[in-house]
Structure formats: structure tokens, C-alpha cells
């Protein structure tokens, strides 16, 4: 009976797409399926009987035996993300699930592992991070153009007026100095806000709800009446990039209210659903026509709507913007806890 069972086991082993590898207590390869051949380039004939060191980067290989012996204390399989070497000495990023192998008497005799190639996944993650960096640069450029550049331009003009009036009209010059001081204070506040916006690590210490509450408090400083509603609790761990996307969308929406809407009141809804976070930001401002927005791509970028859509897309989420002239604007976003 053992032969048919061995044949069936071997067929299953070879049918699996992932690399399945086992080695004995000395690190000698015992099992090497087709998935391992495809991943590392060695045939089963080349690999079986060889030391597992053939796929180990130099800095990892010396610790292998100790790692196998340590597996004796592992009660269940453990998955790690690391690097291995192919036959052509190319580095490949892999996720490895390892389990100890025991004989009939309970003695540790080796280690079995499933190796999964995650190089494409890591590359996609890097691409998302790179796009996020580009998005941050573009957002910061818009911030500087819309705030610092314009404020500094006004300051230059007022300094010119001050130079003309400082002798002939000292009182007017003193008043102008007061106005310039207010502009300088505004510049400092804008820079501080931009720096804070570049530091999403604040989310790690305070949490998403606290960060959104902080943004709402900033809006209240502009004398716009704003109501915040929070539904559910922040109990599900969320990918850092997805959490940052939620905060950025809220920031961009509130920024638009201050700069463009001329609203008197606004509302923010933050909902923690079973699989995603839902955001709704609404105002009673002047609104805009969708046809006008699409016809003027520069205005579209100025409102930051394009960057909001891009942030949501990179997380697997979505953003919808509803606006009518004279009736305000509503931004609705849904961001999953984990990217697909």
C-alpha cells in the first residue's frame, strides 16, 4: 500500500505551483519539486543531495543549521519574508513558510518549507510608494503656489509701498508693518502645516480618528462651523499607506472648503466599517459645475480632486465628488483596510 501513497504524494508535490523544499538536520536537500526548479533554476537532480546553502545569500548560510535546530521549539509554521539566490546568482524575494519534521520518536530530523516568489508584489509596493512620493511632491508644489508664493508676492508689493511711505507718512508705514507681520505669521503657519502633512507617522502614535479630529479643529479656526461624526471604532489594523490616504483625502477636501467653497458650514463623517473606512466631507458653499471642472483640467488639479482619485485607486478604494453650483460640494471616499 505504501507505493501508491508515495506516488500520489509525489504527484501532489509536483502539481503545486509554489516551491516545496525539505532538508535534513544537516541542511542537505531531500525534496525539490517543479516549483522549486522554476523558482531557483536548479533541477531536482542538481539540488537533491546538495546543501541548502546553494540558494542562501552568503550572510544567511552560516546560520542555517542553528535555524533548523531552533525549529524544534516552533509549534506551528512560521512565515518570513527574505531573499534567496537562484542558480544564476540573481537575488529573488520570497515568502517562506517553514515547519519542522519529526521522526516516529519525536526527534527533529529536518525542515520542510514552502517558498513563494513575492518579487512582483514587492515591485508593485515600491511602485505605489514611488507614486505616493510623486503625489506628495505635486501636492506640496500646489500648497506652495497657493499659499507661500502668493503671500510672499503680496509681501514684496507691500514692502515696496513701505519704502515709499516710511519717510513721508510714518503712521501709514507703521500700519503697513503690522500688515506685513501678519503675512509673515501666516507664512510660518503654512510652512508648519506643510511639514506636518509630510509626516504621516503622526498617525502611528495618535491614530486615524485623532488625526481627523485634529484636521477638523484646524478648520474651526477659520470660523467655518464644522460637525464631525464618527461611526464604529478604530479596531482593525490598517495598512499605513491606506491610513495615510484617508487622512490626505480629508485634508484635501477640507483645504478645498477653505480655499474655494466660501462655505459657512461643513460636515465630516468618518466610518469604520468591517472591511473599509468611509469618509464623507460636505459643505454648503458655492459648488462648481462638473462640466466646467472637466473642461478646465488646471482647475481640476487645483482642487486636488485628481490626487484624491489617484490615492484611492492605489489602495483599491474609490472617491466620488458631487457638486452643484450654489449648493455646495460633497466628497465621498471608501478606502479598504488592506490593499489588494
C-alpha positions as a Markdown table, in Angstrom:
| # | Residue | x | y | z |
|---|---|---|---|---|
| 1 | Unk | 0.0 | 0.0 | 0.0 |
| 2 | Unk | 2.9 | 2.4 | 0.6 |
| 3 | Unk | 3.9 | 2.6 | -3.0 |
| 4 | Unk | 0.6 | 4.1 | -4.3 |
| 5 | Unk | 0.5 | 6.5 | -1.4 |
| 6 | Unk | 4.1 | 7.6 | -2.2 |
| 7 | Unk | 3.2 | 8.0 | -5.9 |
| 8 | Unk | 0.1 | 10.1 | -5.0 |
| 9 | Unk | 2.1 | 12.3 | -2.6 |
| 10 | Unk | 4.8 | 12.8 | -5.2 |
| 11 | Unk | 2.1 | 13.8 | -7.8 |
| 12 | Unk | 0.6 | 16.3 | -5.5 |
| 13 | Unk | 4.0 | 17.7 | -4.6 |
| 14 | Unk | 4.9 | 18.2 | -8.3 |
| 15 | Unk | 1.5 | 19.7 | -9.1 |
| 16 | Unk | 1.9 | 22.6 | -6.6 |
| 17 | Unk | 3.0 | 25.9 | -8.2 |
| 18 | Unk | 4.9 | 27.0 | -5.1 |
| 19 | Unk | 8.4 | 25.7 | -4.4 |
| 20 | Unk | 8.4 | 22.9 | -1.8 |
| 21 | Unk | 11.7 | 22.1 | -0.3 |
| 22 | Unk | 12.8 | 19.9 | 2.6 |
| 23 | Unk | 16.2 | 19.3 | 4.1 |
| 24 | Unk | 17.7 | 17.1 | 6.8 |
| 25 | Unk | 19.1 | 18.2 | 10.1 |
| 26 | Unk | 22.5 | 18.9 | 8.4 |
| 27 | Unk | 20.9 | 21.1 | 5.7 |
| 28 | Unk | 21.1 | 18.6 | 2.9 |
| 29 | Unk | 18.2 | 19.0 | 0.4 |
| 30 | Unk | 15.9 | 16.0 | 0.4 |
| 31 | Unk | 12.8 | 17.3 | -1.5 |
| 32 | Unk | 12.8 | 19.6 | -4.5 |
| 33 | Unk | 9.6 | 19.9 | -6.6 |
| 34 | Unk | 9.0 | 21.5 | -10.0 |
| 35 | Unk | 8.0 | 24.8 | -8.3 |
| 36 | Unk | 11.5 | 24.9 | -6.8 |
| 37 | Unk | 13.0 | 24.2 | -10.2 |
| 38 | Unk | 11.1 | 27.1 | -11.7 |
| 39 | Unk | 11.9 | 29.5 | -8.9 |
| 40 | Unk | 15.6 | 28.8 | -8.4 |
| 41 | Unk | 16.7 | 27.3 | -11.7 |
| 42 | Unk | 18.3 | 24.1 | -10.3 |
| 43 | Unk | 16.8 | 20.7 | -11.5 |
| 44 | Unk | 15.8 | 18.2 | -8.8 |
| 45 | Unk | 18.8 | 16.1 | -9.9 |
| 46 | Unk | 21.1 | 19.0 | -9.2 |
| 47 | Unk | 19.5 | 20.1 | -6.0 |
| 48 | Unk | 18.7 | 16.9 | -4.1 |
| 49 | Unk | 21.8 | 15.8 | -2.1 |
| 50 | Unk | 23.3 | 19.3 | -2.3 |
| 51 | Unk | 23.5 | 21.7 | 0.7 |
| 52 | Unk | 20.6 | 24.2 | 1.1 |
| 53 | Unk | 23.4 | 26.8 | 1.0 |
| 54 | Unk | 23.2 | 26.8 | -2.8 |
| 55 | Unk | 20.2 | 29.1 | -2.5 |
| 56 | Unk | 21.4 | 31.0 | 0.5 |
| 57 | Unk | 22.9 | 34.5 | 0.4 |
| 58 | Unk | 26.4 | 34.4 | 2.0 |
| 59 | Unk | 25.3 | 36.3 | 5.1 |
| 60 | Unk | 22.5 | 33.8 | 5.8 |
| 61 | Unk | 24.1 | 30.5 | 5.1 |
| 62 | Unk | 26.3 | 30.2 | 8.2 |
| 63 | Unk | 23.2 | 30.4 | 10.5 |
| 64 | Unk | 21.2 | 27.8 | 8.7 |
| 65 | Unk | 21.9 | 24.8 | 11.0 |
| 66 | Unk | 21.2 | 26.8 | 14.1 |
| 67 | Unk | 17.9 | 27.8 | 12.5 |
| 68 | Unk | 17.0 | 24.2 | 11.8 |
| 69 | Unk | 17.8 | 23.3 | 15.4 |
| 70 | Unk | 15.7 | 26.2 | 16.7 |
| 71 | Unk | 12.7 | 24.9 | 14.7 |
| 72 | Unk | 12.4 | 22.3 | 17.4 |
| 73 | Unk | 10.8 | 25.0 | 19.6 |
| 74 | Unk | 8.3 | 26.1 | 16.9 |
| 75 | Unk | 4.8 | 24.7 | 17.5 |
| 76 | Unk | 3.4 | 25.8 | 14.1 |
| 77 | Unk | 4.6 | 27.0 | 10.7 |
| 78 | Unk | 6.2 | 30.5 | 10.6 |
| 79 | Unk | 6.2 | 32.7 | 7.5 |
| 80 | Unk | 9.1 | 35.1 | 6.9 |
| 81 | Unk | 9.9 | 37.4 | 4.0 |
| 82 | Unk | 13.6 | 37.2 | 2.9 |
| 83 | Unk | 15.9 | 36.8 | 0.0 |
| 84 | Unk | 17.4 | 33.8 | -1.7 |
| 85 | Unk | 19.7 | 33.2 | -4.7 |
| 86 | Unk | 18.9 | 31.5 | -8.0 |
| 87 | Unk | 21.3 | 29.3 | -9.9 |
| 88 | Unk | 22.3 | 32.3 | -11.9 |
| 89 | Unk | 23.1 | 34.1 | -8.7 |
| 90 | Unk | 20.2 | 36.5 | -9.0 |
| 91 | Unk | 18.5 | 37.6 | -5.8 |
| 92 | Unk | 14.8 | 36.8 | -5.5 |
| 93 | Unk | 12.5 | 38.0 | -2.8 |
| 94 | Unk | 10.5 | 35.1 | -1.3 |
| 95 | Unk | 7.9 | 34.4 | 1.5 |
| 96 | Unk | 8.9 | 31.2 | 3.3 |
| 97 | Unk | 6.6 | 29.1 | 5.5 |
| 98 | Unk | 8.6 | 26.6 | 7.5 |
| 99 | Unk | 7.7 | 23.6 | 9.6 |
| 100 | Unk | 9.9 | 21.2 | 11.5 |
| 101 | Unk | 10.0 | 17.5 | 10.5 |
| 102 | Unk | 10.0 | 14.8 | 13.3 |
| 103 | Unk | 10.6 | 11.1 | 13.2 |
| 104 | Unk | 8.3 | 8.5 | 14.8 |
| 105 | Unk | 10.0 | 9.1 | 18.2 |
| 106 | Unk | 9.5 | 12.8 | 18.1 |
| 107 | Unk | 13.1 | 13.7 | 17.2 |
| 108 | Unk | 13.7 | 16.7 | 14.9 |
| 109 | Unk | 15.1 | 15.3 | 11.7 |
| 110 | Unk | 14.8 | 18.2 | 9.3 |
| 111 | Unk | 12.8 | 21.1 | 8.0 |
| 112 | Unk | 10.1 | 21.4 | 5.3 |
| 113 | Unk | 9.3 | 24.8 | 3.6 |
| 114 | Unk | 7.1 | 26.4 | 1.0 |
| 115 | Unk | 8.8 | 29.2 | -0.9 |
| 116 | Unk | 6.7 | 31.7 | -2.7 |
| 117 | Unk | 8.1 | 34.3 | -5.1 |
| 118 | Unk | 7.0 | 37.8 | -3.9 |
| 119 | Unk | 9.3 | 39.8 | -6.2 |
| 120 | Unk | 6.4 | 41.2 | -8.3 |
| 121 | Unk | 4.4 | 42.0 | -5.2 |
| 122 | Unk | 7.4 | 43.9 | -3.7 |
| 123 | Unk | 7.9 | 45.7 | -7.0 |
| 124 | Unk | 4.3 | 46.8 | -7.1 |
| 125 | Unk | 4.6 | 48.0 | -3.5 |
| 126 | Unk | 7.6 | 50.1 | -4.5 |
| 127 | Unk | 5.8 | 51.5 | -7.5 |
| 128 | Unk | 2.9 | 52.5 | -5.2 |
| 129 | Unk | 5.3 | 54.2 | -2.8 |
| 130 | Unk | 7.1 | 56.0 | -5.7 |
| 131 | Unk | 3.7 | 57.2 | -7.0 |
| 132 | Unk | 2.8 | 58.4 | -3.5 |
| 133 | Unk | 6.1 | 60.3 | -3.3 |
| 134 | Unk | 5.4 | 62.0 | -6.6 |
| 135 | Unk | 1.9 | 62.8 | -5.4 |
| 136 | Unk | 3.3 | 64.3 | -2.2 |
| 137 | Unk | 5.7 | 66.5 | -4.3 |
| 138 | Unk | 2.9 | 67.7 | -6.5 |
| 139 | Unk | 0.6 | 68.4 | -3.6 |
| 140 | Unk | 3.4 | 70.3 | -1.9 |
| 141 | Unk | 4.1 | 72.3 | -5.1 |
| 142 | Unk | 0.4 | 73.3 | -5.2 |
| 143 | Unk | 0.5 | 74.2 | -1.5 |
| 144 | Unk | 3.5 | 76.5 | -2.0 |
| 145 | Unk | 1.9 | 78.0 | -5.1 |
| 146 | Unk | -1.4 | 78.6 | -3.5 |
| 147 | Unk | -0.1 | 79.9 | -0.2 |
| 148 | Unk | 3.5 | 80.8 | 0.2 |
| 149 | Unk | 4.2 | 82.2 | -3.3 |
| 150 | Unk | 1.1 | 84.3 | -3.3 |
| 151 | Unk | 1.6 | 85.6 | 0.3 |
| 152 | Unk | 5.3 | 86.4 | -0.4 |
| 153 | Unk | 4.3 | 88.2 | -3.6 |
| 154 | Unk | 1.9 | 90.4 | -1.6 |
| 155 | Unk | 4.7 | 91.0 | 1.0 |
| 156 | Unk | 7.1 | 92.2 | -1.7 |
| 157 | Unk | 4.5 | 94.7 | -3.0 |
| 158 | Unk | 3.8 | 95.9 | 0.5 |
| 159 | Unk | 7.5 | 96.3 | 1.3 |
| 160 | Unk | 7.7 | 98.5 | -1.8 |
| 161 | Unk | 4.9 | 100.6 | -0.5 |
| 162 | Unk | 6.6 | 100.7 | 2.9 |
| 163 | Unk | 9.8 | 102.0 | 1.4 |
| 164 | Unk | 7.9 | 104.9 | -0.3 |
| 165 | Unk | 5.9 | 105.9 | 2.8 |
| 166 | Unk | 8.4 | 105.4 | 5.7 |
| 167 | Unk | 9.7 | 109.0 | 5.5 |
| 168 | Unk | 6.7 | 110.9 | 4.2 |
| 169 | Unk | 4.0 | 109.1 | 6.2 |
| 170 | Unk | 5.3 | 107.3 | 9.3 |
| 171 | Unk | 1.8 | 106.4 | 10.5 |
| 172 | Unk | 0.9 | 104.6 | 7.3 |
| 173 | Unk | 4.3 | 102.9 | 7.3 |
| 174 | Unk | 3.7 | 101.6 | 10.9 |
| 175 | Unk | 0.3 | 100.2 | 9.8 |
| 176 | Unk | 1.9 | 98.6 | 6.8 |
| 177 | Unk | 4.5 | 97.0 | 9.1 |
| 178 | Unk | 1.6 | 95.5 | 11.1 |
| 179 | Unk | 0.1 | 94.0 | 8.0 |
| 180 | Unk | 3.4 | 92.6 | 6.8 |
| 181 | Unk | 3.9 | 91.0 | 10.3 |
| 182 | Unk | 0.5 | 89.2 | 9.9 |
| 183 | Unk | 1.6 | 87.9 | 6.5 |
| 184 | Unk | 4.8 | 86.6 | 7.9 |
| 185 | Unk | 2.9 | 84.8 | 10.6 |
| 186 | Unk | 0.6 | 83.3 | 8.0 |
| 187 | Unk | 3.7 | 82.1 | 6.1 |
| 188 | Unk | 5.1 | 80.4 | 9.2 |
| 189 | Unk | 1.7 | 78.7 | 9.8 |
| 190 | Unk | 1.5 | 77.5 | 6.2 |
| 191 | Unk | 5.1 | 76.0 | 6.4 |
| 192 | Unk | 4.3 | 74.3 | 9.7 |
| 193 | Unk | 1.2 | 72.8 | 8.2 |
| 194 | Unk | 3.0 | 71.6 | 5.1 |
| 195 | Unk | 5.7 | 69.9 | 7.3 |
| 196 | Unk | 3.1 | 68.2 | 9.4 |
| 197 | Unk | 1.3 | 67.0 | 6.3 |
| 198 | Unk | 4.6 | 65.4 | 5.2 |
| 199 | Unk | 4.8 | 63.3 | 8.4 |
| 200 | Unk | 2.0 | 60.6 | 8.3 |
| 201 | Unk | 4.0 | 58.9 | 11.1 |
| 202 | Unk | 1.8 | 61.0 | 13.4 |
| 203 | Unk | -0.9 | 58.5 | 12.5 |
| 204 | Unk | 1.1 | 55.7 | 14.2 |
| 205 | Unk | 1.1 | 57.5 | 17.6 |
| 206 | Unk | -2.3 | 59.2 | 17.6 |
| 207 | Unk | -4.5 | 57.0 | 15.3 |
| 208 | Unk | -6.7 | 57.9 | 12.3 |
| 209 | Unk | -9.6 | 59.2 | 14.3 |
| 210 | Unk | -7.4 | 61.6 | 16.4 |
| 211 | Unk | -5.7 | 62.8 | 13.2 |
| 212 | Unk | -9.0 | 63.6 | 11.5 |
| 213 | Unk | -10.3 | 65.3 | 14.6 |
| 214 | Unk | -7.1 | 67.5 | 14.5 |
| 215 | Unk | -7.9 | 68.5 | 10.9 |
| 216 | Unk | -11.5 | 69.4 | 11.9 |
| 217 | Unk | -10.2 | 71.6 | 14.7 |
| 218 | Unk | -7.9 | 73.4 | 12.2 |
| 219 | Unk | -11.0 | 74.1 | 10.0 |
| 220 | Unk | -12.8 | 75.5 | 13.0 |
| 221 | Unk | -10.0 | 78.1 | 13.4 |
| 222 | Unk | -11.2 | 79.6 | 10.1 |
| 223 | Unk | -14.6 | 80.3 | 11.6 |
| 224 | Unk | -16.4 | 77.7 | 9.4 |
| 225 | Unk | -18.8 | 75.8 | 11.5 |
| 226 | Unk | -18.0 | 72.1 | 11.1 |
| 227 | Unk | -19.5 | 69.0 | 12.6 |
| 228 | Unk | -17.7 | 65.7 | 13.0 |
| 229 | Unk | -19.4 | 62.3 | 13.2 |
| 230 | Unk | -17.5 | 59.1 | 13.9 |
| 231 | Unk | -19.2 | 55.7 | 13.5 |
| 232 | Unk | -17.6 | 52.5 | 14.7 |
| 233 | Unk | -14.2 | 52.0 | 16.4 |
| 234 | Unk | -10.7 | 52.0 | 15.0 |
| 235 | Unk | -10.1 | 48.4 | 15.9 |
| 236 | Unk | -8.9 | 46.8 | 12.6 |
| 237 | Unk | -5.2 | 47.3 | 11.9 |
| 238 | Unk | -4.9 | 49.3 | 8.6 |
| 239 | Unk | -2.1 | 49.4 | 6.1 |
| 240 | Unk | 0.0 | 52.5 | 6.7 |
| 241 | Unk | -0.4 | 53.7 | 3.1 |
| 242 | Unk | -4.2 | 53.3 | 3.2 |
| 243 | Unk | -4.4 | 55.1 | 6.5 |
| 244 | Unk | -2.3 | 58.0 | 5.1 |
| 245 | Unk | -4.6 | 58.0 | 2.0 |
| 246 | Unk | -7.7 | 58.5 | 4.3 |
| 247 | Unk | -6.0 | 61.4 | 6.1 |
| 248 | Unk | -4.8 | 63.0 | 2.8 |
| 249 | Unk | -8.3 | 62.9 | 1.3 |
| 250 | Unk | -9.8 | 64.5 | 4.4 |
| 251 | Unk | -7.0 | 67.2 | 4.3 |
| 252 | Unk | -7.5 | 67.9 | 0.6 |
| 253 | Unk | -11.3 | 68.1 | 1.0 |
| 254 | Unk | -11.1 | 70.5 | 3.9 |
| 255 | Unk | -8.4 | 72.5 | 2.2 |
| 256 | Unk | -10.8 | 73.0 | -0.8 |
| 257 | Unk | -13.5 | 74.1 | 1.6 |
| 258 | Unk | -11.3 | 76.9 | 3.0 |
| 259 | Unk | -9.8 | 78.0 | -0.4 |
| 260 | Unk | -12.6 | 77.6 | -2.8 |
| 261 | Unk | -16.1 | 76.9 | -1.3 |
| 262 | Unk | -16.9 | 80.2 | 0.6 |
| 263 | Unk | -18.9 | 77.9 | 2.8 |
| 264 | Unk | -20.3 | 78.8 | 6.2 |
| 265 | Unk | -20.8 | 75.2 | 7.4 |
| 266 | Unk | -19.3 | 71.8 | 6.7 |
| 267 | Unk | -19.6 | 68.3 | 8.0 |
| 268 | Unk | -17.2 | 65.4 | 8.2 |
| 269 | Unk | -18.2 | 61.7 | 8.6 |
| 270 | Unk | -15.6 | 59.0 | 9.5 |
| 271 | Unk | -17.0 | 55.5 | 9.5 |
| 272 | Unk | -15.1 | 52.4 | 10.5 |
| 273 | Unk | -16.8 | 49.6 | 8.5 |
| 274 | Unk | -16.0 | 45.8 | 8.7 |
| 275 | Unk | -13.7 | 46.0 | 5.6 |
| 276 | Unk | -13.1 | 49.6 | 4.8 |
| 277 | Unk | -13.1 | 53.2 | 6.1 |
| 278 | Unk | -15.8 | 55.5 | 4.8 |
| 279 | Unk | -15.3 | 59.3 | 4.6 |
| 280 | Unk | -17.8 | 62.0 | 3.6 |
| 281 | Unk | -16.9 | 65.6 | 3.6 |
| 282 | Unk | -19.6 | 68.1 | 2.7 |
| 283 | Unk | -20.0 | 71.9 | 2.6 |
| 284 | Unk | -22.8 | 74.4 | 1.8 |
| 285 | Unk | -20.5 | 76.6 | -0.4 |
| 286 | Unk | -20.8 | 77.8 | -3.9 |
| 287 | Unk | -20.1 | 74.4 | -5.5 |
| 288 | Unk | -19.0 | 74.1 | -9.1 |
| 289 | Unk | -20.3 | 72.6 | -12.4 |
| 290 | Unk | -18.8 | 69.2 | -13.3 |
| 291 | Unk | -18.7 | 70.1 | -17.0 |
| 292 | Unk | -16.7 | 73.2 | -16.2 |
| 293 | Unk | -14.4 | 71.1 | -14.0 |
| 294 | Unk | -13.6 | 68.6 | -16.7 |
| 295 | Unk | -13.2 | 71.3 | -19.3 |
| 296 | Unk | -10.6 | 73.1 | -17.2 |
| 297 | Unk | -8.1 | 70.5 | -16.2 |
| 298 | Unk | -5.9 | 73.1 | -14.5 |
| 299 | Unk | -8.8 | 73.9 | -12.1 |
| 300 | Unk | -9.3 | 70.1 | -11.7 |
| 301 | Unk | -5.7 | 69.8 | -10.5 |
| 302 | Unk | -6.1 | 72.9 | -8.4 |
| 303 | Unk | -9.0 | 71.4 | -6.4 |
| 304 | Unk | -6.8 | 68.3 | -5.8 |
| 305 | Unk | -9.6 | 66.0 | -7.0 |
| 306 | Unk | -7.2 | 64.2 | -9.3 |
| 307 | Unk | -4.8 | 63.4 | -6.5 |
| 308 | Unk | -7.7 | 62.2 | -4.3 |
| 309 | Unk | -8.8 | 59.8 | -7.0 |
| 310 | Unk | -5.2 | 58.6 | -7.5 |
| 311 | Unk | -4.7 | 58.0 | -3.8 |
| 312 | Unk | -7.9 | 56.0 | -3.6 |
| 313 | Unk | -7.0 | 54.0 | -6.7 |
| 314 | Unk | -3.6 | 52.9 | -5.4 |
| 315 | Unk | -5.3 | 51.5 | -2.3 |
| 316 | Unk | -8.1 | 49.7 | -4.2 |
| 317 | Unk | -10.6 | 52.3 | -2.9 |
| 318 | Unk | -12.8 | 54.9 | -4.6 |
| 319 | Unk | -13.6 | 58.6 | -4.4 |
| 320 | Unk | -16.8 | 60.3 | -5.7 |
| 321 | Unk | -17.3 | 64.0 | -5.9 |
| 322 | Unk | -20.8 | 65.6 | -6.1 |
| 323 | Unk | -21.2 | 69.3 | -6.6 |
| 324 | Unk | -23.8 | 71.7 | -7.8 |
| 325 | Unk | -23.5 | 75.5 | -8.3 |
| 326 | Unk | -24.9 | 77.3 | -5.3 |
| 327 | Unk | -25.5 | 74.1 | -3.4 |
| 328 | Unk | -22.1 | 73.0 | -2.1 |
| 329 | Unk | -19.8 | 70.0 | -2.7 |
| 330 | Unk | -19.7 | 66.5 | -1.2 |
| 331 | Unk | -16.7 | 64.2 | -1.3 |
| 332 | Unk | -17.3 | 60.5 | -0.6 |
| 333 | Unk | -14.4 | 58.1 | -0.3 |
| 334 | Unk | -14.1 | 54.4 | 0.6 |
| 335 | Unk | -10.7 | 53.1 | 1.5 |
| 336 | Unk | -10.1 | 49.4 | 2.4 |
| 337 | Unk | -8.1 | 48.4 | 5.4 |
| 338 | Unk | -5.7 | 46.4 | 3.2 |
| 339 | Unk | -4.7 | 46.9 | -0.4 |
| 340 | Unk | -5.5 | 44.1 | -2.9 |
